[in-house]
Amino acid sequence: MPGKKDQLRFKLQIAAPLDEVYSTFTNGTAFCEWLCDIAQVDARRGGHLYLWWESGYFVNGEYMELIPDKKIGFSWHGAGEPGATQVRVTFKGLPDGTALVLSHQGIGSENAWKKMRKEFKQGWKRALENLKSVLETGQDLRFLNRPQLGFCEIQELSAEQAAQAGLPKRAGLLVQGVEEGLCAANAGLQTGDLLVKFGGQKTATLGDLGEALRQHQAGDKVKFLFYRGADKLSAKGQLSRRPALEVPTNAETLAEGVSKLYDRFTVDLEALLKEASEEQAEYRSDPSEWSTKEVLAHLIATEREIHAWIARRVEGQEADFGLRANQPVRIRAIISTFPLLASLAAEMKRNQGETVAMAYELPEEFVRRRRSYWRVGYTLLQIATSHLPDHLAQMRAMLEKAGQIPEGGPASTETVYEPGKMETETQKWYEN
């Protein structure tokens, strides 16, 4: 019998059927909906278990015990951990849901395990809170609690580039704008500041900042270390919450909302491209940038990825959402198939129409599976209120450089995209 010192124990009551709670530990897609980002699962005694997170952390394990709706046990050996441990989960049906007890056993008492014990405790606490949320409401707290810094744009600067710009010779991230009311602005950061540390971690690259940010949730207090000219400054701020997107409880309302957002985007896009020539749409001011045509090809590929992703979700297959819509070979192939600007825009609109149609056609049994349906709905709304506006602004900027529209000119007199505002309006449509 494992002692208290070598294990962590968690108790939880979930307002969901016993078989559904049990399945979240035996199905790859279900694992991704509350715990990790990619999962490969062979749920049988001796079967392999592989879990992976975007942070780069991964776990290899093996199922040691499976008693349907009663008990599960599997080994756990994560990257960088001193050795293998075991996870055991018991389930008990209740009149109003399910009681779950999870024990993480075999955690050593040596110094090498001290950091891991703390991380296991924090990780399981957050994960089980999320499991309860996705099963009871469908809401994935990993998305809802994802923090927002509030930088409009930041640029990587090497130590040499920083020195050339008149900044201290240190690699960092050059702040090129902050959003009022969000964390960075509230902490006092300004355009032109060179961010060198965030939350105690160096930020020489965007990857460094992303890794540091992944260790926090909205509401956490963090410290910034930055240079303003030659002055070294520090400031504290509270990570902002992202605007909440209210996912409708039925597929028809979801499809109608996404359709309205796509229609608004189409109006602005048509206004933006109305006077653009083929040459202007192919213009790139830098080899690392995308032309307007390349952005449209990317948006087409994104919609096609969404179609396949939704189909796999509906089937209950293991389905990660790693978009493959940025591959140059794919971008070039789409442009060679639809070489004219008008044909690219038409193909994108057709693919968006198919996305809306898939939302309308979501089976009722899938909609009732809250943990899966909510993820699909949230993703569609997030793409329509954030991804599309961001790329519209990108195309506008490139066409400005190509001389097609006056610098700073709006994409349309009808609507100017503001992602936060669009998200708020989306919720109002549903409420009305």
C-alpha positions as CSV (number, residue, x, y, z in Angstrom):
1,M,0.0,0.0,0.0
2,P,1.6,3.3,-1.1
3,G,2.4,5.7,1.8
4,K,1.2,9.3,1.9
5,K,4.7,10.6,1.3
6,D,5.1,9.0,-2.1
7,Q,1.8,9.9,-3.6
8,L,-0.6,12.8,-4.3
9,R,-4.3,12.1,-3.9
10,F,-7.2,14.1,-5.4
11,K,-11.0,13.7,-4.9
12,L,-13.6,15.1,-7.3
13,Q,-17.3,14.9,-7.9
14,I,-18.5,15.5,-11.5
15,A,-22.1,16.0,-12.6
16,A,-21.7,13.7,-15.6
17,P,-22.5,10.0,-16.2
18,L,-20.1,7.3,-15.0
19,D,-19.3,5.9,-18.4
20,E,-18.5,9.3,-19.8
21,V,-16.1,10.2,-17.0
22,Y,-14.4,6.8,-17.4
23,S,-14.0,7.3,-21.1
24,T,-11.9,10.5,-20.6
25,F,-9.0,8.3,-19.4
26,T,-9.3,5.7,-22.3
27,N,-9.9,7.8,-25.4
28,G,-7.2,9.9,-27.2
29,T,-9.6,12.7,-28.3
30,A,-11.0,12.9,-24.8
31,F,-7.6,13.2,-23.2
32,C,-6.9,16.1,-25.6
33,E,-10.1,17.8,-24.5
34,W,-9.0,18.2,-20.9
35,L,-5.4,17.3,-20.3
36,C,-2.9,17.4,-23.2
37,D,-2.5,18.5,-26.8
38,I,-1.9,15.2,-28.6
39,A,-2.6,11.7,-27.3
40,Q,-2.1,8.2,-28.6
41,V,-4.0,5.6,-26.6
42,D,-4.3,1.8,-26.8
43,A,-6.7,1.3,-23.9
44,R,-6.1,-2.4,-23.0
45,R,-3.9,-4.1,-20.4
46,G,-0.3,-3.7,-21.6
47,G,-1.4,-1.0,-24.1
48,H,0.7,2.0,-24.8
49,L,-0.2,5.6,-23.7
50,Y,1.5,8.6,-25.1
51,L,0.6,12.2,-24.1
52,W,2.2,15.4,-25.5
53,W,1.9,19.1,-24.7
54,E,2.8,22.1,-26.8
55,S,5.4,23.1,-24.2
56,G,7.4,20.0,-25.4
57,Y,6.7,17.9,-22.3
58,F,5.5,14.4,-23.0
59,V,4.6,11.2,-21.1
60,N,5.1,7.6,-22.0
61,G,3.1,5.0,-20.1
62,E,1.4,1.6,-20.2
63,Y,-2.0,0.6,-19.0
64,M,-1.7,-1.8,-16.1
65,E,-5.3,-2.2,-15.1
66,L,-8.7,-1.4,-16.7
67,I,-12.0,-2.3,-15.0
68,P,-14.7,-0.6,-17.0
69,D,-16.4,2.2,-15.0
70,K,-14.5,1.2,-11.9
71,K,-10.8,1.5,-12.0
72,I,-7.8,2.5,-14.3
73,G,-4.1,2.3,-13.6
74,F,-1.2,3.3,-15.9
75,S,2.5,4.0,-15.6
76,W,3.7,7.6,-16.1
77,H,7.2,8.5,-17.2
78,G,7.5,12.1,-18.3
79,A,10.3,13.9,-20.0
80,G,13.0,14.9,-17.6
81,E,11.6,13.0,-14.7
82,P,13.9,10.9,-12.5
83,G,11.9,7.7,-13.1
84,A,8.5,6.1,-13.7
85,T,5.5,6.7,-11.5
86,Q,2.0,5.3,-11.5
87,V,-1.4,6.9,-11.9
88,R,-4.5,5.1,-10.5
89,V,-8.0,6.4,-10.9
90,T,-11.2,4.9,-9.3
91,F,-14.8,5.8,-10.3
92,K,-18.1,5.4,-8.5
93,G,-21.5,6.3,-9.8
94,L,-23.7,8.7,-7.8
95,P,-27.3,9.6,-8.2
96,D,-26.3,13.0,-9.6
97,G,-23.0,12.1,-11.3
98,T,-19.7,10.4,-10.6
99,A,-17.1,10.4,-7.8
100,L,-13.5,10.2,-8.9
101,V,-10.3,9.6,-6.9
102,L,-7.0,10.0,-8.6
103,S,-3.7,9.0,-7.0
104,H,-0.3,9.7,-8.5
105,Q,2.0,7.2,-6.8
106,G,5.7,6.4,-6.6
107,I,6.9,9.9,-6.3
108,G,10.3,9.8,-4.7
109,S,11.4,11.8,-1.6
110,E,14.9,12.6,-2.9
111,N,15.9,16.1,-3.9
112,A,15.5,15.2,-7.6
113,W,11.8,14.7,-7.0
114,K,11.0,17.9,-5.1
115,K,10.4,20.0,-8.1
116,M,8.4,17.3,-9.8
117,R,6.1,16.8,-6.8
118,K,5.3,20.5,-6.8
119,E,4.6,20.4,-10.6
120,F,2.5,17.2,-10.3
121,K,0.4,18.8,-7.6
122,Q,-0.2,22.0,-9.5
123,G,-0.7,20.2,-12.8
124,W,-3.2,17.7,-11.6
125,K,-5.2,20.3,-9.6
126,R,-5.6,22.4,-12.8
127,A,-6.2,19.4,-15.0
128,L,-9.0,17.9,-12.8
129,E,-10.7,21.3,-12.5
130,N,-10.7,21.4,-16.3
131,L,-12.0,17.8,-16.5
132,K,-14.9,18.8,-14.3
133,S,-15.5,21.9,-16.4
134,V,-15.4,20.2,-19.8
135,L,-17.7,17.4,-18.7
136,E,-20.3,19.6,-17.0
137,T,-20.3,22.7,-19.3
138,G,-18.1,21.8,-22.2
139,Q,-15.8,24.8,-21.4
140,D,-12.1,24.2,-21.7
141,L,-10.5,26.3,-19.0
142,R,-7.1,26.1,-20.8
143,F,-8.6,28.4,-23.4
144,L,-10.7,30.6,-21.1
145,N,-7.8,31.1,-18.7
146,R,-5.2,31.6,-21.3
147,P,-3.5,35.0,-20.4
148,Q,-3.3,38.0,-22.7
149,L,-0.3,40.3,-22.4
150,G,-1.6,43.1,-24.6
151,F,1.3,43.7,-27.0
152,C,0.0,45.0,-30.4
153,E,3.3,43.8,-31.9
154,I,6.7,42.8,-30.7
155,Q,9.9,42.2,-32.7
156,E,12.9,40.0,-31.9
157,L,16.1,42.0,-31.7
158,S,19.6,40.4,-31.5
159,A,22.2,42.1,-29.2
160,E,23.7,43.6,-32.3
161,Q,20.4,44.9,-33.6
162,A,19.6,46.4,-30.2
163,A,22.9,48.2,-30.2
164,Q,22.3,49.6,-33.7
165,A,18.9,50.9,-32.6
166,G,20.6,52.8,-29.7
167,L,19.4,50.3,-27.0
168,P,21.6,48.4,-24.6
169,K,23.5,45.6,-26.2
170,R,21.1,42.9,-25.1
171,A,18.9,40.6,-27.1
172,G,15.3,41.0,-26.4
173,L,11.8,41.8,-27.7
174,L,11.2,45.3,-29.0
175,V,7.7,46.5,-28.1
176,Q,6.0,48.1,-31.1
177,G,2.6,48.9,-29.5
178,V,0.5,48.1,-26.4
179,E,-3.3,47.8,-26.1
180,E,-4.8,50.1,-23.5
181,G,-6.5,48.4,-20.6
182,L,-4.5,45.2,-20.9
183,C,-1.6,43.8,-18.8
184,A,1.4,45.4,-20.6
185,A,-0.1,48.8,-20.7
186,N,-1.3,48.6,-17.2
187,A,2.2,47.7,-16.1
188,G,3.5,50.8,-17.8
189,L,5.3,49.3,-20.8
190,Q,5.4,51.6,-23.9
191,T,6.3,51.4,-27.6
192,G,10.1,51.3,-27.9
193,D,10.8,49.4,-24.7
194,L,13.1,46.4,-25.0
195,L,11.7,43.4,-23.0
196,V,14.5,41.2,-21.7
197,K,12.7,39.2,-19.0
198,F,9.2,38.1,-18.3
199,G,8.2,36.2,-15.1
200,G,11.8,35.7,-14.2
201,Q,12.7,34.1,-17.6
202,K,14.8,35.6,-20.4
203,T,12.9,36.7,-23.5
204,A,15.5,36.8,-26.2
205,T,13.0,35.3,-28.7
206,L,9.3,35.0,-29.2
207,G,9.6,31.4,-28.3
208,D,11.1,32.3,-24.9
209,L,8.1,34.6,-24.2
210,G,5.6,31.9,-25.3
211,E,7.2,29.3,-23.0
212,A,7.2,31.7,-20.1
213,L,3.6,32.7,-20.8
214,R,2.5,29.0,-20.9
215,Q,3.4,28.7,-17.2
216,H,0.8,31.2,-16.2
217,Q,-3.0,31.7,-16.3
218,A,-5.1,34.9,-16.6
219,G,-5.1,36.7,-13.3
220,D,-1.5,35.8,-12.3
221,K,0.8,38.6,-11.3
222,V,4.0,38.7,-13.2
223,K,7.2,40.9,-13.4
224,F,8.6,42.6,-16.5
225,L,12.2,43.5,-16.8
226,F,12.9,45.9,-19.7
227,Y,15.0,48.8,-21.0
228,R,13.7,52.2,-22.0
229,G,16.6,53.7,-23.7
230,A,19.6,53.2,-21.5
231,D,17.5,52.9,-18.3
232,K,16.8,49.4,-16.9
233,L,13.3,49.2,-15.5
234,S,11.0,46.7,-13.9
235,A,7.3,46.6,-13.5
236,K,4.6,44.3,-12.2
237,G,1.3,43.5,-13.9
238,Q,-1.7,41.2,-13.7
239,L,-2.2,39.0,-16.8
240,S,-5.4,40.0,-18.6
241,R,-8.2,37.6,-19.5
242,R,-9.2,37.2,-23.1
243,P,-12.7,38.3,-24.1
244,A,-15.0,35.3,-23.5
245,L,-16.8,33.8,-26.4
246,E,-20.2,32.3,-25.5
247,V,-20.7,29.1,-27.5
248,P,-24.4,28.5,-28.3
249,T,-25.9,25.4,-26.9
250,N,-27.2,24.3,-30.4
251,A,-25.6,23.8,-33.8
252,E,-28.1,26.0,-35.7
253,T,-27.4,29.1,-33.6
254,L,-23.7,28.4,-33.8
255,A,-23.8,28.1,-37.6
256,E,-25.9,31.3,-37.9
257,G,-23.4,33.3,-35.8
258,V,-20.4,32.0,-37.7
259,S,-22.1,32.8,-41.0
260,K,-22.8,36.4,-39.9
261,L,-19.1,36.8,-39.0
262,Y,-18.0,35.4,-42.3
263,D,-20.4,37.7,-44.2
264,R,-19.0,40.7,-42.4
265,F,-15.5,39.6,-43.3
266,T,-16.5,39.1,-47.0
267,V,-17.9,42.7,-47.2
268,D,-14.6,44.1,-45.9
269,L,-12.5,41.9,-48.1
270,E,-14.3,42.7,-51.2
271,A,-14.0,46.4,-50.4
272,L,-10.2,46.0,-49.8
273,L,-9.6,44.0,-53.0
274,K,-11.9,46.0,-55.3
275,E,-9.2,48.2,-56.9
276,A,-6.2,45.8,-56.3
277,S,-4.3,44.6,-59.4
278,E,-2.8,41.2,-59.8
279,E,0.6,42.7,-59.5
280,Q,-0.2,44.5,-56.3
281,A,-1.8,41.3,-54.8
282,E,1.5,39.5,-55.5
283,Y,3.6,42.2,-53.9
284,R,5.9,41.4,-50.9
285,S,8.0,44.1,-49.3
286,D,10.2,41.4,-47.8
287,P,10.9,37.7,-48.7
288,S,9.8,36.6,-45.2
289,E,6.4,38.3,-45.6
290,W,3.2,37.0,-47.3
291,S,1.7,38.7,-50.3
292,T,-2.1,39.3,-50.3
293,K,-2.5,36.2,-52.6
294,E,-0.5,34.1,-50.1
295,V,-2.6,35.2,-47.2
296,L,-5.8,34.2,-49.1
297,A,-4.2,30.8,-49.9
298,H,-3.4,30.4,-46.2
299,L,-7.1,31.2,-45.3
300,I,-8.3,28.7,-47.8
301,A,-6.0,26.0,-46.4
302,T,-7.2,26.9,-42.9
303,E,-10.8,26.3,-43.8
304,R,-9.9,22.9,-45.4
305,E,-8.0,21.9,-42.2
306,I,-11.1,22.9,-40.1
307,H,-13.3,20.6,-42.3
308,A,-11.1,17.6,-41.7
309,W,-10.7,18.4,-38.0
310,I,-14.4,18.7,-37.4
311,A,-15.1,15.4,-39.2
312,R,-12.6,13.6,-37.0
313,R,-14.1,15.1,-33.9
314,V,-17.6,14.0,-34.8
315,E,-16.3,10.5,-35.3
316,G,-14.6,10.6,-31.9
317,Q,-11.1,10.0,-33.5
318,E,-7.9,11.2,-32.0
319,A,-7.6,14.7,-33.6
320,D,-5.1,17.4,-32.8
321,F,-5.7,20.8,-34.2
322,G,-2.2,21.5,-35.5
323,L,-3.0,23.5,-38.6
324,R,-0.9,22.6,-41.6
325,A,-2.0,25.8,-43.5
326,N,1.3,27.5,-43.5
327,Q,3.4,25.1,-45.6
328,P,4.9,26.9,-48.6
329,V,4.3,24.0,-50.9
330,R,0.6,24.1,-50.0
331,I,0.3,27.8,-50.4
332,R,2.0,27.7,-53.8
333,A,-0.2,24.8,-55.0
334,I,-3.4,26.7,-54.1
335,I,-2.2,29.8,-55.9
336,S,-1.3,27.8,-59.0
337,T,-4.8,26.3,-59.0
338,F,-6.5,29.7,-58.4
339,P,-4.0,32.1,-59.9
340,L,-6.3,35.2,-60.2
341,L,-7.1,37.3,-57.2
342,A,-10.8,37.0,-57.8
343,S,-10.6,33.2,-58.0
344,L,-8.7,33.0,-54.7
345,A,-11.3,35.2,-53.0
346,A,-14.2,33.1,-54.4
347,E,-12.5,29.8,-53.4
348,M,-12.1,31.1,-49.9
349,K,-15.7,32.2,-49.7
350,R,-16.8,28.7,-51.0
351,N,-14.7,27.0,-48.3
352,Q,-16.2,29.2,-45.6
353,G,-19.6,28.3,-46.8
354,E,-18.7,24.6,-46.4
355,T,-17.6,25.3,-42.8
356,V,-20.9,26.9,-42.0
357,A,-22.7,24.0,-43.6
358,M,-20.7,21.6,-41.4
359,A,-21.7,23.5,-38.3
360,Y,-25.4,23.3,-39.3
361,E,-25.0,19.5,-39.9
362,L,-23.4,18.6,-36.5
363,P,-25.3,15.6,-35.2
364,E,-27.4,16.0,-32.1
365,E,-25.5,13.3,-30.3
366,F,-22.3,15.2,-30.9
367,V,-23.8,18.4,-29.6
368,R,-24.8,16.6,-26.5
369,R,-21.2,15.6,-26.0
370,R,-20.4,18.9,-24.5
371,R,-16.6,18.5,-24.2
372,S,-16.3,17.9,-28.0
373,Y,-19.0,20.3,-29.2
374,W,-17.8,23.2,-27.2
375,R,-14.2,22.9,-28.6
376,V,-15.6,23.0,-32.1
377,G,-17.8,26.0,-31.5
378,Y,-15.2,27.9,-29.6
379,T,-12.6,27.3,-32.4
380,L,-14.9,28.4,-35.1
381,L,-15.8,31.6,-33.3
382,Q,-12.2,32.3,-32.4
383,I,-11.1,32.0,-36.0
384,A,-13.9,34.2,-37.2
385,T,-13.3,36.9,-34.6
386,S,-9.5,36.9,-34.3
387,H,-7.7,34.9,-37.1
388,L,-9.7,36.5,-40.0
389,P,-9.4,40.1,-38.7
390,D,-5.7,39.7,-38.1
391,H,-5.1,38.5,-41.7
392,L,-7.4,41.2,-43.1
393,A,-5.1,43.8,-41.4
394,Q,-2.1,42.0,-42.8
395,M,-3.5,42.2,-46.3
396,R,-4.4,45.8,-45.8
397,A,-0.8,46.6,-44.7
398,M,0.7,44.8,-47.7
399,L,-1.5,46.6,-50.2
400,E,-0.7,49.9,-48.6
401,K,3.0,49.1,-49.2
402,A,2.1,48.1,-52.8
403,G,0.5,51.6,-53.2
404,Q,-3.0,50.2,-53.8
405,I,-4.7,52.1,-50.9
406,P,-3.6,55.2,-48.9
407,E,-1.6,54.4,-45.8
408,G,-3.8,53.9,-42.8
409,G,-6.9,53.8,-45.0
410,P,-9.8,51.5,-43.8
411,A,-10.6,48.3,-45.5
412,S,-14.2,49.3,-45.9
413,T,-16.6,52.1,-45.0
414,E,-18.9,49.5,-43.7
415,T,-16.9,47.8,-40.9
416,V,-13.5,48.2,-39.4
417,Y,-12.5,45.0,-37.6
418,E,-11.8,45.2,-33.9
419,P,-11.3,41.6,-32.6
420,G,-12.4,42.3,-29.0
421,K,-15.4,44.3,-30.3
422,M,-16.4,41.5,-32.7
423,E,-16.3,38.9,-29.9
424,T,-18.6,41.1,-27.8
425,E,-21.0,41.6,-30.7
426,T,-21.0,37.8,-31.4
427,Q,-22.3,37.3,-27.8
428,K,-25.0,39.9,-28.3
429,W,-26.3,38.1,-31.4
430,Y,-26.7,35.0,-29.4
431,E,-28.4,36.8,-26.5
432,N,-30.8,38.5,-28.8
